[in-house]
Amino acid sequence: MKSIKISLEMAQRVKEFVNVTQDYPYEILLKSGRYIVDAKSILGIFSLDLSQPITVEAYSDDCDDLMEKLKKFEA
């Protein structure tokens, strides 16, 4: 598992983020406080407090390419 902190304050960034994560077959979760949602779910993401940084957790040993793509969302 690898994790990174990101910021998704605008709706357009949420859409871009979901488009990136949907290309990967492994589980990717977002954590904000005590809430955890599927990173591939737009509705789930909008249920989080997007004014705060969010932690992305990718459950794969081979997710370096995903982490590279997510750097543009880093908080």
Buried (B, 14 or more C-beta within 10 A) or exposed (E): EBEBBBBBEEEEBBEBBBEBBEEBEEEBBBBBEEEBBBBBBEEBBEEBEBEEBBBBBBEBEEBEEBEEBBEEBEE
